[in-house]
Every structure is written in structure tokens, then in C-alpha cells.
Amino acid sequence: MGCGSLSVYKYPKVHWKLVAKEGRVGNSLDRLLRSDRSSMGEALMREYEIGAEIGRGRFGVVRRCRSVATGEEFAVKSVDKRLLADSVDRECAAREAKVHGLAAARNPYAAQIHGAYEDDHWVHLVVELLDGPDLCDRIAARGGTPFPEPEAAAVVEALAEGLAACHRRGVAHRDVKPDNVLFDALGHLKLADFGSAQCFLDADGEWAPMRGLVGTPWYVAPEVVAGREYGEKVDVWSVGVVMYMMLSGGAPPFYGDTAAETFEAVGRANLRFPSRVFRSLSPAAKDLMRRMLCRDVARSRASVDRKRRDESGGGTKPGSITVHGEAGRLAAWALRIATYHSSISQCVHTVAAEDNHGSHVGDDLGKALGWSRW
């Protein structure tokens, strides 16, 4: 269902990689993998040496692979279309390579894709190999201890920058969660798994609303749960959930014992900060999470300006979108924290003390951090 040690709330930790290690995977996938080694595809097998399995999901497997031509190592994600429920799911699997490539282009915060192969039964994606732990592992390793605010800020900044780049290209990730926030060997953040991603701009560059209950229960936005049309702002909500989990020690802001109960909690969006958990958390951090985890999309989670036109006079183009709103503010906030290596409250006071331009600095966090408006 999701990630988190969740010791504070006594909520069970569920991690797909741990499930895979314990062997609790679908018998159908096991049977197909054992019986059909040729499923790797002739073209893929010619160009890559396929290595050990490194993870599994419900519909596929991830293995190491090595380029025959260069010797460089990658990961190959293989999805069995025969296990997907309907034609829509199969279409999404086939579309992942295109959407992933669009989102990752010139985006240092996204796992890069190096090749795609498809046959009647399988879709294979060759992607950047990331050997470091994912954010779920990092949260679990802390045993319920919250991240220090500067450390959380650095992660959230990189995540916001990566999503902003995706949104500029008209791609919404739609499944942002700690499991999909990976790190390379040097500790650089990489957003991964674009299997649920979708373009929210049509062929003319105009905004095209998305539909469908897509994502993971803890992290989906209220408009998704409600069955309404939605846009890229659902990613900003998910970043808010990730931020909350890092600063709570692993507990999600909205959850229930079942997926249905979790969706009900998300729909209510009754955000709380229990004092026993958030005793030392700065008011500024709470304020930012309230703005991201708010049901009022128009007021709280605006993320792009679709009114900008390209110089040719045509419609709005994916490359001409300007990122605004919470995603941009989130990155700015995190950058301030990382720069000053202090708590958010200390950062506000520091910026206020050093501001010699005559701007009024009071309780308004936006003004204190130099943002023109909220």
C-alpha cells in the first residue's frame, strides 16, 4: 500500500521490495517468468546481457542488465501485458516509455530512460540503474525518528524541482511517493516509475484534464478520490504527503485500515499535527504543508501558468509553460533552508534580519521568505 515505518501511529509498514524478498508475489507472474525466458525479447537480448533480479511489482520484474556495446550497467523493467486487467492498462504500459522520456529530458532529477522494447506480451524499459536506497528505505531506517528540517528540505527541494521540470513538459507523474523517490550512488535524488504518468496537454498544447483513480491511496489528492477531472496539481498534494511523512517519522497525514477508509480520510483532508510528534516543528513548515494539503485546488495548489503563448502566436506549448505556485515556492523554501542549515523558523528570522530592501516582514511567511504573493 505504501511506505513508512509508522511506529508513532502503530501502522504497519508495507514495502513492495520486502514483499518480493519474502516471496509473496503473484503465482501467475512467477509461472510466466519461469516458462518464458524468451520474453526478454530478441532485440533486447542482442543489445544487453540480462543479470540478476533486483525487484518486483504486481505486473512485472526489474533486473540488472549490461550493454553489450559499452559495458555500462542499467536496469530493465519488464511488464507483462497479459497480467494487466484491461486494454486501458495495457495502453498505459506501452505509453510509459514515451511519457517517461518526455518527463526525463534534460531533467537531472528524473531517472533517465535508455531504451524501450515491446512485443505481443511484454513491454521492456531500459532505465538508469540506481543503487542507492529509496526514500522509503531512508524513512524506515530512522525507526520513527523525524528527519531534521534542513535534511527534509533538501529532499523536498530536489523533488519539487524534478516535478516542476515534468510539468513544464506537460507531464504529471500521478504516483509520487517515497517508494518512487530513488537515489543514485552519490546520493542524488531521482524520481522514478512513470507507469502512471500522463500528459495533461493535448497536441495543440492546450490543457487537457486527466481522469481516473490512479496512484497509491496514502498519496492521492482529494479530487482524484472524488472522481473529478484534475490536473498536475495532484503531484503537489503528493509532495505535501511525502514532506509530512519525513517530518513525522513515517506517519502519513491521512490513512485508514483499508483503502476505502484511506480514501475517505483523504476526501475529508482533516490535517492534524499531533503535538507528541510535531512538538519541535516550526510553524512555517506546518503552514506550507497546510497549503499543499488543502482541498481547495485553485486557492492552494496552483502550479502552472497556461496563459503564456509562444512567440509564433499559436497555442500554449509544453516548452513555454511557466511554473508558479506551490511547487515553485516549495523549491524556494527548501533552497533557503538548505542554504542556512537551520530550522525554518531560524531561516525566517535570518532572512528578515538581512532584508535591507524595505519590504515588510511580519507573520506572513511568504513575505518573510521574499515571495511576492501567496
C-alpha positions, 0 to 999 in steps of 0.5 A: 500500500505504501511506505513508512515505518509508522511506529508513532501511529502503530501502522504497519509498514508495507514495502513492495521490495520486502514483499518480493524478498519474502516471496509473496508475489503473484503465482501467475507472474512467477509461472510466466517468468519461469516458462518464458525466458524468451520474453526478454525479447530478441532485440533486447537480448542482442543489445544487453546481457540480462543479470540478476533480479533486483525487484518486483511489482504486481505486473512485472520484474526489474533486473540488472542488465549490461550493454553489450556495446559499452559495458555500462550497467542499467536496469530493465523493467519488464511488464507483462501485458497479459497480467494487466486487467484491461486494454486501458492498462495495457495502453498505459504500459506501452505509453510509459516509455514515451511519457517517461522520456518526455518527463526525463529530458534534460531533467537531472532529477528524473531517472533517465530512460535508455531504451524501450522494447515491446512485443505481443506480451511484454513491454521492456524499459531500459532505465538508469540503474540506481543503487542507492536506497529509496526514500522509503528505505531512508524513512524506515531506517530512522525507526520513527525518528523525524528527519531534521528540517534542513535534511527534509528540505533538501529532499523536498527541494530536489523533488519539487524541482524534478516535478516542476521540470515534468510539468513544464513538459506537460507531464504529471507523474500521478504516483509520487511517493517515497517508494518512487523517490530513488537515489543514485550512488552519490546520493542524488535524488531521482524520481522514478516509475512513470507507469502512471504518468500522463500528459495533461496537454493535448497536441495543440498544447492546450490543457487537457484534464486527466481522469481516473483513480490512479496512484497509491491511496496514502498519496492521492489528492482529494479530487482524484478520490472524488472522481473529478477531472484534475490536473498536475496539481495532484503531484503537489498534494503528493509532495505535501504527503511525502514532506509530512511523512519525513517530518513525522517519522513515517506517519502519513497525514491521512490513512485508514485500515483499508483503502476505502477508509484511506480514501475517505480520510483523504476526501475529508483532508482533516490535517492534524499535527499531533503535538507528541510528534510535531512538538519541535516543528516550526510553524512555517513548515506546518503552514506550507504543508497546510497549503499543499494539503488543502482541498481547495485546488485553485486557492492552494495548489496552483502550479502552472501558468497556461496563459503564456503563448509562444512567440509564433502566436499559436497555442500554449506549448509544453516548452513555454509553460511557466511554473508558479505556485506551490511547487515553485515556492516549495523549491524556494523554501527548501533552497533557503533552508538548505542554504542556512542549515537551520530550522525554518523558523531560524531561516525566517528570522535570518532572512528578515534580519538581512532584508535591507530592501524595505519590504515588510516582514511580519507573520506572513511567511511568504513575505518573510521568505521574499515571495511576492504573493501567496 
